[in-house]
Amino acid sequence: MLKENSAKIKVAVVILNWNGINYLKKFLPSVVQYSENEHVNIYVADNNSTDNSVNFVKTNYPQIKIIQLLENFGFAGGYNKALKQINAEYFILLNSDVEVTENWIMPIINKMDLDNSISAAMAKIKSFAEKNKFEYAGAAGGFIDKFGYPFCRGRILNTIEEDNGQYDDEKEVFWASGAAMFVKAEVFNILGGFDDDFFAHMEEIDLCWRMKNNGYKIMYYFDSQVFHVGGGALPNNSPHKLYLNYRNNLLMLFKNLPKEKLFTIIFIRLILDGISALIYLLKFQFPNFYAVFKAHMFFYKLMPKFKKKRNENNISKDDEINNQIYTKSIVYQYIINKKTSFEKLRF
């Protein structure tokens, strides 16, 4: 275990790993090449891997600090436990399947230094497989619609745009992707970090929403760029991933929605989820049908616990925050009105 009372560093790049030795072999070279300087320390936080990841890092990258966790706590719990052992001004949460580029850190850190209201930020995230395109998990900044469905500048549902410079700007967004998330450590710690009960998926959106409820801004900066593989820990077609997304999205809404919107939005979401489950059933996709059913059952089970979290949460009625939530249904706009790019949407 690292010493918590060690001297504070400026930036900690923290890679959460679980049986990702192949990704570490492929992407650590770029992280080391473009991240190491007098302001930055690199960490690998290992979620009790069984694939020799830790020995690989120790042998090939002795300069990288290792935090070994005793079990797989998921994305949320793993980062929470690891970051408690790091004394830094900024955390950069970096997926193991991300290739970084030259000068990707300090331009964002320098801008965050100048504005105390910024609590988190993200770089432009593009696809490692198709480097002319954005990547699903973040693209050029995240948003949600009125029913809690996430989408991005550069990615609406499953339509991913090419990067033609259309989002080369600095923009306040609703959420920053956990694939490469810059966070002020003080704010992260004050707000209690990620919600451990999420395990994985949606925890970064929940955290960003809580940051906004407390008056902070989330920013996207185009002049820092990374390339993400995506679907590293759980494949995109995994029923377990589907379960986590449906369950956690409902929990996030229950935890953060203003009181006057809570019942209506949750009720409509449950109906929409039911329609999704019916479609899976009609397509004979029984594991996916069961994933949605299971998500609802565990949502009901966790409601008493999350009611307490909601009561402890500083839920804002600030119109500025509400104006950053898309007031229409992104699914309706996409399917019926054929609005397949962010530029076509009107906030």
Stockholm file with secondary structure:
# STOCKHOLM 1.0

chainA/1-347         MLKENSAKIKVAVVILNWNGINYLKKFLPSVVQYSENEHVNIYVADNNSTDNSVNFVKTNYPQIKIIQLLENFGFAGGYNKALKQINAEYFILLNSDVEVTENWIMPIINKMDLDNSISAAMAKIKSFAEKNKFEYAGAAGGFIDKFGYPFCRGRILNTIEEDNGQYDDEKEVFWASGAAMFVKAEVFNILGGFDDDFFAHMEEIDLCWRMKNNGYKIMYYFDSQVFHVGGGALPNNSPHKLYLNYRNNLLMLFKNLPKEKLFTIIFIRLILDGISALIYLLKFQFPNFYAVFKAHMFFYKLMPKFKKKRNENNISKDDEINNQIYTKSIVYQYIINKKTSFEKLRF
#=GR chainA/1-347 SS CCCTTSCCEEEEEEEEESSCHHHHHHHHHHHHHHHCBTTEEEEEEECSCSSSHHHHHHHHCTTSEEEECSSCCHHHHHHHHHHTTCCEEEEEEEETTEEECTTCSHHHHHHHHTCTTEEEEEEEEEESSSTTBBCTTTTTCEEEBTTCCEEETTEETTEECBCSSTTCSEEEESBCCTTEEEEEHHHHHHTTSSCGGGCSSSHHHHHHHHHHHTTCEEEEEEEEEEEECCCSSSCTTCHHHHHHHHHHHHHHHHHHSCHHHHHHHHHHHHHHHHHHHHHHHHTTCHHHHHHHHHHHHHHHHHHHHHHHHHHHSCCCCCHHHHTTSBSSCHHHHHHTSCCCSGGGCCC
#=GC SS_cons         CCCTTSCCEEEEEEEEESSCHHHHHHHHHHHHHHHCBTTEEEEEEECSCSSSHHHHHHHHCTTSEEEECSSCCHHHHHHHHHHTTCCEEEEEEEETTEEECTTCSHHHHHHHHTCTTEEEEEEEEEESSSTTBBCTTTTTCEEEBTTCCEEETTEETTEECBCSSTTCSEEEESBCCTTEEEEEHHHHHHTTSSCGGGCSSSHHHHHHHHHHHTTCEEEEEEEEEEEECCCSSSCTTCHHHHHHHHHHHHHHHHHHSCHHHHHHHHHHHHHHHHHHHHHHHHTTCHHHHHHHHHHHHHHHHHHHHHHHHHHHSCCCCCHHHHTTSBSSCHHHHHHTSCCCSGGGCCC
//
